[in-house]
């Protein structure tokens, strides 16, 4: 883990609570706390080489099966080209 960054803000005599919160969020932005937390929150692991290889093999097998069905006349390749997703 990364080392913790502390942001401390003390309220002044005539300072409103809104100004205190605004000052806190500016300091937190300045130390990049929010950016690092978002990076950590939305982190997606990279796929391993084995997973990529297996996915490629599945795609190859599907393609071969499709071409075989086209050759046998069970699938019309022109019908597939005309359908569009919206």
ABEGO torsion letter per residue (X at the ends): XBBBBBBBBBBBAABBAAAAAAAAAAAAAAAGAAAAAAAAAABBBBBBAAAAAAAAAAAAAAAAAAAAAAAAGABBAAAAAABBBX
